[in-house]
Amino acid sequence: MNTKSLLTVGALSLVGLFAPARAHAGITDTLGLWEGTGTASEVSGKDLGAFTVTLTRKSLGNAKVRADGKVTLANGHEVVFWQEF
């Protein structure tokens, strides 16, 4: 094996040694409040205006999470939803 090959093998070994392990998010890693905005349109392209979204995720224990959300449309109409998983 020549010097160039040895350096390549050595460099790849170091990368493997210091590379982080795979990260997996748990069900409770994303708890808390999330807010966002966007714009909506009909399939035809007609603009329906802006909307806001709020989402609160909380732990119910035993690896269960409840998400409570609300979408507020430009005309003031509110759509409330929730999900448990």
C-alpha positions, 0 to 999 in steps of 0.5 A: 500500500502506498503513502497516499492510500495509507493517508486516505484510510487514516483520514476515513478512520478518523472521520468514522471515529468522530462522526456523530451517532444517528440522532432520533427525536423522541415523542416528547422532544418537540413539546411546547408552543409553535406559531406560524403564518401563511397564505391560502388560495383556492385550487383555482388560484383565488387568494383567500388571504393570510392565516395564523397557526398556533400549536401547543404540544404537551406530554400526557405521560406514558409516551403520550402527547396531546397537540392542541391547535388553532388556525385563524383565517383572514376573515376571523374564522377560527378552526380549533383541532387537537390530536393525541398520539 
